[in-house]
């Protein structure tokens, strides 16, 4: 993947993750499908976990700055760690399922 393509992919991932974060605690059931799509993109592009965490932190930092500008408390943003844990757990499960099981019969 070229550096430009990689940059565009990361920009799209950040946009997709921002949408997931915004809608994570809603009762809309489509968020699970969005998370699955996001996970598939991460998996296929082989995006490392530290980069996913960085995306999460950048978005939460942006939200925190906006809340502070509005004079509001940003403590509720801590709850969005659940979204990160959910995404990382799904990604780990995807990797686990992708590894072929070895038969240990010797």
C-alpha distances in whole Angstrom, upper triangle without the diagonal:
4,7,8,6,6,10,11,10,12,14,15,15,18,20,20,21,24,25,25,27,29,30,30,34,35,37,34,33,30,28,28,26,24,23,23,20,18,19,17,14,14,15,12,9,11,12,15,18,19,17,18,21,20,20,23,25,24,25,28,29,28,31,33,33,34,37,38,38,40,43,41,41,37,39,38,34,34,35,31,30,31,28,26,28,27,24,23,26,24,21,23,25,22,21,25,25,22,24,26,30,31,35,37,40,41
4,5,5,6,9,10,10,12,14,15,16,18,20,21,22,24,26,27,28,30,32,32,36,37,39,36,35,32,30,30,28,26,26,25,22,21,21,20,17,17,18,15,12,14,14,17,20,20,18,20,23,21,20,24,25,23,25,28,28,28,30,33,33,33,36,38,38,40,42,41,41,37,39,38,34,35,36,32,31,33,30,27,30,30,26,26,29,27,24,26,28,25,24,28,28,26,27,30,33,35,38,40,43,44
4,5,5,6,9,10,10,12,14,15,16,18,20,21,22,24,25,27,28,30,31,34,35,38,35,35,32,30,30,29,26,25,25,23,20,21,21,17,17,18,17,13,15,14,16,19,18,15,18,20,18,18,21,22,21,22,26,25,25,28,30,29,30,33,35,34,37,39,38,38,35,36,36,32,33,34,30,30,31,28,26,28,29,25,25,28,27,24,26,28,26,25,29,29,27,28,31,35,36,40,42,45,46
4,5,5,6,9,10,11,12,14,15,17,18,20,21,23,24,26,27,29,30,33,34,36,34,34,30,29,29,28,25,25,25,22,20,21,21,17,17,19,17,14,16,15,18,21,20,17,19,21,19,18,22,23,20,22,25,25,24,27,29,29,29,32,34,33,35,38,37,37,34,36,35,32,33,34,30,30,31,28,26,29,29,25,26,29,28,25,27,30,27,26,30,31,28,30,33,36,38,42,44,47,48
4,5,5,6,9,10,10,12,14,15,16,18,20,21,22,24,26,27,28,31,32,34,32,31,28,26,26,24,22,22,22,19,17,18,17,14,14,16,14,11,14,13,16,19,19,16,17,20,19,17,21,22,20,21,25,25,24,27,29,29,30,32,34,34,36,38,37,37,34,36,35,31,32,32,29,29,30,26,25,27,27,23,24,27,25,22,25,27,24,24,27,28,25,27,30,33,36,39,41,44,46
4,5,5,6,9,10,10,12,14,15,16,18,20,21,22,24,26,26,30,31,33,31,30,27,25,25,24,21,20,20,18,15,16,16,12,12,14,13,9,11,10,13,16,16,12,14,17,15,14,18,19,18,19,22,23,22,25,27,27,28,31,32,32,34,36,35,35,32,33,32,28,29,30,26,26,27,24,22,24,24,20,21,24,22,19,22,24,22,21,25,26,23,25,28,31,34,37,39,42,44
4,5,5,6,9,10,11,12,14,15,16,19,20,21,23,25,25,29,30,32,30,30,27,25,26,24,21,21,22,19,16,18,18,14,14,17,16,12,14,12,14,17,16,12,14,17,14,13,16,18,15,17,20,20,19,22,24,24,25,28,29,29,31,33,33,33,29,31,30,27,28,29,25,25,26,23,21,24,25,21,21,25,24,21,24,26,24,24,27,28,26,28,31,34,37,40,42,45,47
4,5,5,6,9,10,11,12,14,15,17,18,20,21,23,24,27,28,30,28,28,25,23,24,22,19,19,20,17,15,17,17,13,13,16,15,12,15,13,16,18,18,14,15,18,16,14,17,19,17,17,21,21,20,22,25,25,25,28,29,29,31,33,33,33,29,31,30,27,28,29,25,25,26,23,22,25,24,21,22,25,23,21,24,26,23,24,28,28,26,28,32,35,37,41,43,46,48
4,5,5,6,9,10,10,12,14,15,16,18,20,21,22,25,26,28,26,25,22,20,21,19,16,16,17,14,11,13,13,9,10,13,11,9,12,10,13,15,16,12,12,16,15,12,15,18,16,16,20,21,20,22,25,25,25,28,30,30,31,34,33,32,29,30,29,25,27,27,23,23,24,20,19,22,21,17,18,21,20,17,20,22,20,20,24,24,22,25,28,31,34,37,39,43,44
4,5,5,6,9,10,10,12,14,15,16,18,20,20,24,25,27,25,25,22,20,21,20,16,16,17,15,12,13,14,10,10,13,13,10,12,9,12,13,13,9,10,13,11,9,12,14,12,13,16,17,17,19,21,22,22,25,27,27,28,31,30,29,26,27,26,22,23,24,20,20,21,18,16,19,19,16,17,20,19,17,20,22,20,20,24,24,23,25,29,32,34,38,39,43,45
4,5,5,6,9,10,11,13,14,15,17,19,20,23,24,27,24,25,22,20,21,20,16,16,18,16,13,15,16,13,13,16,16,13,15,13,15,16,16,12,12,14,12,10,13,14,12,12,16,16,15,17,20,20,20,23,25,25,26,29,28,28,25,26,25,22,23,24,20,21,22,19,18,21,21,17,19,22,21,19,22,24,22,23,27,27,26,29,32,35,37,41,43,46,48
4,5,5,6,8,10,11,12,14,15,17,18,21,22,24,22,22,19,17,18,17,13,14,15,12,10,13,13,10,11,15,14,12,15,13,16,16,17,14,13,15,14,11,13,16,14,13,17,18,17,18,21,22,21,24,26,26,27,30,29,29,25,27,25,22,24,24,20,21,21,18,17,20,19,16,18,21,19,18,21,23,21,22,25,25,24,27,30,33,36,40,42,45,47
4,5,5,6,8,10,10,12,14,15,16,19,20,23,20,20,17,15,16,15,11,11,13,10,7,10,11,8,8,12,12,11,12,10,13,13,14,11,9,12,12,8,10,13,12,11,15,17,16,17,20,21,21,23,25,26,27,29,28,27,24,25,23,20,21,21,17,17,18,15,13,17,16,12,14,17,16,14,18,19,17,19,22,22,22,24,28,30,33,37,39,42,44
4,5,5,6,9,10,10,12,14,15,18,19,22,20,21,18,16,17,17,13,13,15,13,10,13,14,12,11,15,16,14,15,12,14,14,14,10,9,11,10,6,8,11,9,8,11,13,12,13,16,17,17,19,22,22,23,26,24,24,20,22,21,17,19,19,15,16,17,14,13,16,16,13,15,18,17,16,19,21,20,21,24,25,24,27,30,33,36,39,41,45,47
4,6,5,6,9,10,11,13,14,17,18,21,18,19,17,14,16,16,12,13,15,13,10,14,15,13,13,17,18,16,18,15,17,17,17,14,12,14,13,10,11,13,11,9,13,15,13,13,17,18,17,19,22,22,22,25,24,24,21,23,21,18,20,20,16,17,18,15,15,18,18,15,17,20,19,18,22,23,22,23,26,27,26,29,32,35,38,41,43,47,49
4,5,5,6,9,10,11,12,15,16,18,16,16,13,11,13,12,8,9,11,9,7,11,12,10,11,15,15,15,16,14,17,16,17,14,12,14,14,11,11,14,13,11,14,16,15,15,19,20,19,21,24,24,24,27,25,25,22,23,21,18,20,19,15,16,17,13,13,16,15,12,15,17,16,15,19,20,19,20,23,24,23,26,30,32,35,39,41,44,46
4,5,5,6,9,10,10,14,15,17,16,16,14,11,12,13,9,8,11,11,7,10,13,11,11,14,16,15,16,13,15,14,15,12,9,11,11,8,8,11,11,8,11,14,13,13,16,18,17,19,22,23,23,25,23,22,19,20,18,15,16,15,12,13,13,9,9,13,12,10,12,15,14,14,17,18,18,19,22,23,23,26,29,31,34,38,39,43,45
4,5,5,6,9,10,13,14,17,16,17,15,12,14,15,11,11,15,14,11,14,16,15,15,18,20,18,20,17,18,17,17,14,12,13,12,9,8,11,10,7,9,12,10,10,13,15,14,15,18,19,19,22,20,20,16,18,16,13,15,15,11,13,14,11,11,15,14,13,15,18,17,17,20,22,21,23,26,27,27,29,33,35,38,41,43,47,49
4,5,5,6,8,11,12,14,12,14,12,9,12,12,9,10,13,12,11,14,16,15,15,19,20,19,21,18,20,19,20,17,14,16,16,12,12,14,14,10,12,15,13,12,16,18,16,17,21,21,21,23,21,21,18,20,17,15,17,16,12,15,15,11,13,16,15,13,16,19,17,18,21,22,21,24,26,26,27,30,33,35,38,42,44,47,49
4,6,5,6,9,10,13,11,12,10,7,9,10,7,7,11,11,9,11,14,14,14,17,19,19,20,17,19,17,18,16,13,14,15,12,11,14,14,11,12,16,15,14,17,19,18,18,22,23,22,24,22,21,18,19,16,14,15,14,10,12,12,8,10,13,11,10,13,15,14,15,18,19,18,21,23,23,24,27,30,32,35,38,40,44,46
4,5,5,8,10,13,13,14,13,9,12,14,11,10,14,14,12,14,17,17,16,19,21,21,21,19,19,17,18,16,13,13,14,11,9,11,12,9,9,12,12,10,13,16,15,15,18,20,19,21,18,18,14,15,12,10,12,10,7,10,10,7,9,12,11,11,14,16,15,16,19,20,20,23,25,25,26,29,32,34,37,40,42,45,48
4,6,8,8,12,11,14,13,10,13,15,12,12,16,16,14,17,20,19,19,22,24,23,24,22,23,21,21,19,16,16,17,14,12,14,14,10,10,14,12,10,13,15,14,14,17,18,17,19,17,17,14,15,13,11,13,12,9,13,13,10,12,15,14,14,17,19,18,20,23,24,24,26,28,29,29,32,35,37,40,44,45,49,51
4,6,5,8,8,10,9,7,10,12,10,11,14,15,14,16,19,19,19,22,24,24,25,23,24,22,23,21,18,18,19,16,14,17,17,13,14,17,16,14,17,19,17,17,21,22,20,22,20,19,17,18,14,13,15,13,11,14,13,10,13,15,14,14,17,18,17,19,22,22,22,25,27,27,28,31,34,36,39,42,44,47,50
4,6,8,9,10,10,7,9,12,10,9,13,14,13,15,18,18,18,20,23,23,24,21,22,20,21,20,16,16,18,16,13,16,17,14,13,17,17,14,17,20,19,18,21,23,22,23,20,19,17,16,13,12,13,10,8,11,9,7,10,12,10,11,14,15,15,17,19,20,20,23,24,25,26,29,32,33,37,39,41,44,47
4,7,8,10,12,9,11,14,13,13,16,18,17,18,21,22,22,24,27,27,27,25,25,23,24,23,20,19,21,19,16,18,19,16,15,18,18,15,17,20,19,18,21,23,21,22,19,18,16,15,12,12,13,10,9,12,10,9,13,14,12,14,17,17,17,20,22,22,23,26,27,27,29,32,35,36,39,42,43,46,49
4,5,8,10,8,11,14,13,14,17,18,18,19,22,23,23,25,28,28,29,27,28,25,27,26,22,22,24,21,18,21,22,18,17,21,20,17,19,22,20,19,23,24,22,24,21,20,18,18,15,15,16,13,12,15,13,12,16,17,15,16,20,20,19,22,24,24,24,27,29,29,30,33,36,37,41,43,45,48,51
4,6,9,9,11,13,14,14,17,18,19,20,23,24,25,26,28,29,30,29,30,27,29,28,24,25,27,24,21,24,25,21,21,25,24,21,23,26,24,23,27,28,26,27,24,24,22,22,18,18,19,16,15,18,15,14,18,19,16,18,21,21,20,22,25,24,25,28,29,28,30,33,36,37,40,43,45,47,51
4,6,6,9,10,11,12,15,16,17,18,20,21,23,24,26,27,28,27,28,26,28,27,23,24,26,23,21,24,24,21,21,25,24,21,24,26,24,24,28,29,27,29,26,25,24,24,20,19,21,18,16,19,17,15,18,19,16,17,21,20,19,21,24,23,23,27,28,27,29,32,34,36,39,42,44,47,50
4,5,6,8,10,11,12,14,15,17,18,20,21,22,24,26,27,26,27,25,28,27,23,24,26,23,21,25,26,22,23,26,26,23,26,29,27,27,30,31,30,32,28,28,26,26,22,21,22,19,17,19,17,15,18,18,15,16,19,18,16,19,22,20,21,24,25,24,26,29,31,32,36,38,41,43,47
4,5,5,6,9,10,11,12,14,16,17,19,20,21,23,24,23,25,24,26,25,21,23,25,22,20,24,24,21,22,25,24,23,26,28,26,26,30,31,30,32,29,29,26,26,23,22,23,20,18,20,17,15,17,18,15,15,18,18,16,18,21,20,19,23,24,23,24,28,30,32,35,38,40,43,46
4,5,5,6,9,10,10,12,14,15,16,18,20,21,22,21,22,21,23,21,18,19,21,18,16,20,21,18,18,22,21,20,22,25,24,24,27,28,27,29,26,26,23,23,20,18,19,16,14,16,14,11,14,15,12,11,15,15,13,15,19,18,18,21,22,22,23,26,29,31,34,37,39,42,45
4,5,5,6,9,10,10,12,14,15,16,18,20,21,20,21,20,22,21,18,19,22,19,17,21,22,19,20,24,24,22,25,28,27,26,30,31,30,32,29,28,25,25,22,20,20,18,15,16,14,11,13,14,10,10,14,13,10,13,16,15,14,18,19,18,20,23,26,27,31,33,36,38,42
4,5,5,6,9,10,11,12,14,15,16,18,20,19,21,20,23,22,18,20,22,20,19,22,23,21,22,25,25,24,27,29,28,28,32,33,32,34,31,31,28,28,24,23,23,21,18,19,17,14,16,16,13,12,15,15,12,14,17,15,14,18,20,18,19,23,25,27,31,33,36,39,42
4,5,5,6,9,10,11,12,14,15,17,18,17,19,18,21,19,16,18,19,16,16,19,20,17,19,22,21,20,24,26,25,25,29,30,29,31,29,28,25,26,22,20,21,19,16,17,16,12,14,15,12,11,14,15,12,13,17,16,15,18,20,20,20,24,26,28,32,35,37,40,43
4,5,5,6,9,10,10,12,14,15,16,15,17,15,18,17,13,15,17,15,14,17,18,16,17,21,21,20,23,25,25,25,28,29,29,31,28,27,24,24,21,19,19,17,14,15,13,9,11,12,9,7,10,11,8,10,13,13,12,15,17,17,18,21,24,26,29,32,34,37,40
4,5,5,6,9,10,10,12,14,15,15,17,16,19,18,15,17,19,17,17,20,21,19,21,24,24,24,26,29,28,29,32,33,33,35,32,31,28,28,25,22,23,20,17,18,16,13,13,14,11,9,11,11,8,9,12,11,10,13,15,14,15,18,21,23,26,29,32,35,38
4,5,5,6,9,10,11,12,14,14,17,16,19,17,15,18,19,16,17,20,21,19,21,24,24,23,26,28,28,29,32,33,33,35,32,32,28,29,26,24,24,22,19,19,18,15,15,16,13,11,13,14,11,11,15,14,12,15,17,16,16,20,22,25,28,31,34,37,39
4,5,5,6,9,10,11,12,11,14,13,16,14,11,14,15,13,13,17,17,16,18,21,20,20,23,25,25,26,29,30,30,32,30,29,26,26,24,21,21,20,16,17,16,12,12,14,12,8,11,13,10,9,13,14,12,14,17,17,17,20,23,25,28,32,34,37,40
4,5,5,6,9,10,10,10,12,11,15,13,10,13,16,14,14,18,18,17,19,22,22,23,25,27,27,28,31,32,33,34,32,31,27,27,25,22,22,20,17,16,15,12,12,12,10,7,9,10,7,6,10,10,8,10,13,13,13,16,19,22,25,28,30,33,36
4,5,5,6,8,10,10,13,14,17,15,13,17,18,16,17,21,21,20,22,25,25,26,28,30,30,31,34,35,36,38,35,34,31,31,28,26,26,24,21,20,19,16,15,16,14,11,12,13,10,8,11,11,8,10,13,13,12,15,18,21,24,27,30,33,35
4,5,5,6,8,9,12,13,16,13,12,15,17,14,16,19,19,18,21,23,23,24,27,28,28,30,33,33,34,36,34,33,30,30,28,25,25,24,21,20,20,17,16,17,15,12,13,15,12,10,14,14,11,13,16,16,14,18,20,23,26,30,32,35,38
4,6,5,6,5,8,9,12,10,9,12,14,12,14,17,17,17,19,22,22,23,25,27,27,29,31,32,33,35,33,32,28,28,27,23,23,23,19,18,18,15,13,15,14,10,10,13,11,8,11,13,10,11,14,15,14,16,19,22,25,29,31,34,36
4,5,5,7,9,10,14,13,11,15,16,15,17,20,21,21,23,25,26,26,29,30,31,32,35,36,37,39,36,35,31,31,29,26,26,25,22,20,20,17,15,16,15,11,11,12,10,7,9,11,8,8,11,12,10,13,16,19,21,25,27,30,33
4,5,8,11,13,16,15,14,17,19,17,19,22,22,22,25,27,27,28,31,32,33,34,37,38,39,41,39,37,34,34,32,29,29,28,25,24,23,20,19,19,18,15,15,16,14,11,13,14,10,10,14,14,11,14,17,20,23,26,29,32,34
4,6,9,12,14,12,12,16,16,15,17,20,20,20,23,25,25,27,29,30,31,33,35,36,37,39,37,36,32,33,31,28,28,28,24,23,23,20,18,20,19,15,15,17,15,12,14,16,13,13,16,17,14,16,19,23,25,29,31,34,36
4,6,9,12,10,11,14,15,15,17,19,20,21,23,25,25,27,29,30,31,33,35,36,37,39,37,36,32,32,31,27,27,27,24,22,22,20,17,18,18,14,13,15,14,10,12,14,12,10,14,15,13,14,17,21,23,26,28,31,33
4,7,9,7,7,11,11,11,13,16,16,17,19,21,22,23,25,27,28,29,31,32,34,35,34,32,28,29,28,24,24,24,21,19,20,17,14,16,16,13,12,14,14,10,12,15,13,12,16,17,15,17,20,23,25,29,31,34,36
4,6,5,7,9,10,11,13,15,16,17,19,20,22,23,25,26,28,29,31,32,34,35,33,31,28,28,27,23,23,23,20,18,19,17,14,15,16,13,11,14,14,10,11,15,14,12,15,17,16,17,20,23,25,28,30,33,35
4,5,5,6,9,10,11,12,14,16,17,18,20,21,22,24,26,27,28,30,32,33,31,29,25,24,24,20,19,20,17,14,15,14,10,11,13,10,8,11,12,9,10,13,13,12,15,17,17,17,21,23,25,29,30,33,35
4,5,5,6,9,10,10,12,14,15,16,18,20,21,22,24,25,26,28,30,31,29,27,23,23,23,20,18,20,17,14,16,15,12,13,15,13,10,14,15,13,13,17,17,16,18,21,20,21,25,27,28,32,33,36,38
4,5,5,6,9,10,10,12,14,15,17,19,20,21,23,24,26,27,29,30,28,27,23,24,23,20,19,20,17,15,17,15,12,14,16,13,11,15,16,13,15,18,17,16,19,22,21,22,26,28,30,34,35,38,40
4,5,5,6,9,10,11,12,14,16,17,18,20,21,23,24,26,27,29,27,25,21,22,21,17,17,17,14,12,14,12,8,11,12,9,8,12,13,10,13,16,15,15,18,20,19,21,25,27,29,33,34,38,40
4,5,5,6,9,10,10,12,14,15,16,18,20,21,22,24,26,27,24,23,19,19,18,15,14,15,12,10,12,11,7,10,12,10,9,13,14,12,14,17,17,17,20,22,22,23,27,29,31,34,35,39,41
4,5,5,6,9,10,10,12,14,15,16,18,20,21,23,24,25,24,22,19,19,19,15,15,17,14,12,15,14,11,13,15,13,13,16,17,16,17,20,20,20,23,25,25,26,30,32,34,37,38,42,44
4,6,5,6,9,10,11,13,14,16,17,19,20,21,23,24,23,22,18,19,18,15,15,16,13,12,15,12,10,13,15,12,12,16,16,15,17,20,20,20,23,25,24,26,30,32,34,38,39,43,45
4,6,5,6,8,10,11,12,14,16,17,18,20,21,22,20,19,15,16,15,11,12,12,9,9,11,9,7,11,12,10,11,14,15,15,17,19,19,20,23,24,25,26,30,32,35,38,39,43,45
4,5,5,6,8,10,10,12,14,15,16,18,20,21,19,17,14,14,14,11,11,13,10,10,13,12,10,13,15,14,14,17,19,18,19,22,23,23,25,27,28,29,33,35,37,40,41,45,47
4,6,5,6,9,10,11,12,14,15,17,19,20,19,18,14,16,16,12,14,15,13,13,16,14,12,16,18,16,16,20,21,20,22,25,24,25,28,29,29,31,35,37,39,43,44,47,49
4,5,5,6,9,10,11,12,14,15,17,18,17,16,13,15,14,10,12,14,10,12,14,12,11,15,16,15,16,19,20,19,22,24,24,25,28,29,29,31,35,37,40,43,44,48,50
4,5,5,6,9,10,10,12,14,15,16,14,13,9,11,11,7,9,11,8,9,12,11,11,14,16,15,16,19,20,20,22,25,25,26,28,30,30,32,36,38,40,44,45,48,50
4,5,5,6,9,10,11,12,14,15,14,13,10,12,13,9,11,14,12,12,16,15,14,17,19,18,19,22,23,23,25,28,28,29,31,33,33,35,39,40,43,46,47,51,53
4,5,5,6,9,10,11,13,14,14,14,11,14,14,11,13,15,13,15,18,16,16,19,21,19,21,24,25,24,27,29,29,30,32,34,34,36,40,42,45,48,49,53,55
4,5,5,6,9,10,11,12,11,11,8,11,11,8,11,13,11,13,16,15,15,18,19,19,21,23,24,24,27,29,29,30,33,34,35,37,40,42,45,48,49,53,55
4,5,5,6,9,10,10,9,8,6,9,10,7,10,13,12,14,17,16,16,19,21,21,22,25,26,26,28,30,31,32,34,36,36,38,42,43,46,49,50,54,56
4,5,5,6,9,10,10,10,8,12,13,11,14,16,15,17,20,19,19,22,24,24,25,28,29,29,31,33,33,34,37,39,39,41,44,46,49,52,53,57,59
4,5,5,6,9,9,10,9,13,13,12,15,17,16,18,21,20,20,23,24,24,26,28,29,29,32,34,34,35,38,39,40,42,45,47,50,53,54,58,60
4,5,5,6,5,7,6,10,10,10,13,15,15,17,19,19,20,23,24,24,26,28,29,30,32,34,34,36,38,39,40,42,46,47,50,53,55,58,60
4,5,5,5,7,7,11,12,12,15,17,17,19,22,22,22,25,26,27,28,31,32,32,34,36,37,38,40,42,43,44,48,50,52,56,56,60,62
4,5,8,10,11,14,15,15,18,20,20,22,25,24,25,28,29,29,30,33,34,34,36,38,39,40,42,44,44,46,50,52,55,58,59,63,65
4,5,9,10,14,14,15,18,19,19,22,24,24,25,28,29,29,31,33,34,35,37,39,39,41,43,44,45,47,51,52,55,58,60,63,65
4,7,9,12,14,15,17,19,20,22,24,25,26,28,29,30,32,34,35,36,38,40,40,42,44,45,46,48,52,53,56,59,60,64,66
4,6,9,10,11,14,16,17,19,21,21,23,25,26,27,29,31,32,33,35,37,38,39,41,42,44,46,49,50,53,56,57,61,63
4,6,7,9,11,13,14,17,19,20,21,23,24,25,27,29,30,31,33,35,36,37,39,40,42,43,47,48,51,54,55,58,60
4,5,6,8,10,11,13,16,16,17,19,21,22,23,25,27,27,29,31,32,33,35,37,38,40,43,44,47,50,51,55,57
4,5,6,8,10,12,14,15,16,18,20,21,22,24,26,27,28,30,31,33,34,36,37,39,42,43,46,49,49,53,55
4,5,6,8,10,12,13,15,16,17,19,20,22,23,25,26,28,29,31,32,34,35,37,40,41,44,47,48,51,54
4,5,5,8,10,11,12,14,15,16,18,20,21,22,24,26,27,28,30,31,33,35,38,39,42,45,46,49,52
4,5,6,8,10,11,12,14,16,16,18,20,21,22,24,26,27,28,30,31,33,36,37,40,43,43,47,49
4,5,6,8,10,11,12,14,15,16,18,20,21,22,24,26,27,28,30,32,35,36,39,41,42,46,48
4,5,5,7,9,10,11,13,14,16,17,19,20,22,23,25,26,28,29,33,34,37,40,41,44,47
4,5,5,6,8,10,11,12,14,15,16,18,20,21,22,24,26,27,31,31,34,37,38,42,44
4,5,5,6,9,10,10,12,14,15,16,18,20,21,22,24,26,29,30,33,36,37,40,42
4,5,5,6,9,10,11,12,14,15,17,18,20,21,23,25,28,29,32,35,37,40,42
4,5,5,6,8,10,10,12,14,15,16,18,20,21,23,26,28,30,34,35,38,41
4,6,5,6,9,10,10,12,14,15,16,18,20,21,25,25,28,31,32,36,38
4,6,5,6,9,10,11,12,14,15,17,18,20,23,24,28,30,32,35,38
4,5,5,6,9,10,11,12,14,15,17,19,22,24,27,30,31,35,37
4,5,5,6,9,10,10,12,14,15,17,20,22,24,28,29,32,35
4,5,5,6,9,10,10,12,14,16,19,20,23,25,27,30,33
4,5,5,6,9,10,11,12,15,18,19,22,25,27,30,33
4,5,5,6,9,10,11,13,16,18,21,24,26,29,32
4,5,5,6,9,10,11,14,15,18,22,23,26,29
4,5,5,6,9,10,13,14,17,20,22,25,28
4,5,5,6,9,12,14,17,20,22,26,28
4,5,5,6,10,12,15,18,20,24,26
4,5,6,9,9,13,16,17,21,23
4,6,7,9,12,15,18,21,24
4,6,9,12,15,18,21,23
4,6,9,12,15,18,20
4,6,9,12,15,17
4,7,9,12,15
4,6,9,11
4,6,9
4,6
4
